């Protein structure tokens, strides 16, 4: 898959500080995601800190404010920019809007998201607080392919961290975030460098024994 | 706590082969749960393999078939035996019936269960198959205090295992079972030897800072 081919052009969508984008960028710079390059960093928040950091890194950026646009029109505007940048894979990095069929359909099984819980537990907002309130002893993160649901697509990678007695939401979130930074690059590398397929809800890596 | 006091008398409820009972018994024999002794192994299935193994180990056993009895009457019969054996803590080890308020109320926050998933994901039957079908990348087990719900009480310990590509339900179940055998003894040891309390849904170990 990787190797001598042209790099896979990865687009990033973010709404905030973009810490997962920065970790992914650093991993690519270190050569940990062979065959990937970041082609565009786009946002629904023109003043997003992550967008400014992308500019500082010399990356192409694009933003279109979602306010005043309906969801489909907003995504069509993003899609134009992603297509101009010839983006092939899309990585959501703290993109705080649920995707509509416009974007999901434009990148079928080529959109990744990362969520700060061990899905299917604690989907949605404030996953870390949900986990603490529920009293779990183990937390973590999930990298998954994006479908039309909320944090519901097939899972590519999960990493766990302990929940410590006395953990605050901030302390647990910071521990999970470290695992996110490792999991996202790992998942993207596997998807770009190994054969894989989706069977039911399972992502199966390795050669398809049914076709051998 | 532990120490010079009389051992804590632990009752076991099981319905099948009792592998978690045997692992707990072995851990106690190895001195890994100081201050605990198994006072009675009871079952709703007179022919349960785990019950026969308890007899072989020289432990006191008791069974009362649940068939033909309503749930409350069945549990009252078990409760008589548990009280005669002066049981203080109850450990469910593959006990395939949901407890009613009769037993839950008789041992408030003194009943432990182990479930082969990372709760709150995949409660109920066939948790390992549920996890495989859902496509999780990490699975595990949960030791929790039993309340009136299904696999819903405050959690004491969780252990994780990887899900491998190509895992069958049997392969994953065996891997989770190994983690169960470690987690159950660990959880019981902590509960018997450390200060702890329940705050909301969280089990908090350590001294209560609000009372220092």
Interface residues (C-beta under 8 A of the other chain):
Chain A: X118 X119 X120 X121 X132 X133 X134 X135 X136 X137 X138 X140 X142 X154 X155 X156 X157 X158 X159 X160 X165 X166 X200 X201 X202 X203 X204 X205 X206
Chain B: X118 X119 X120 X121 X132 X133 X134 X135 X136 X137 X138 X140 X142 X154 X155 X156 X157 X158 X159 X160 X165 X166 X200 X201 X202 X203 X204 X205 X206
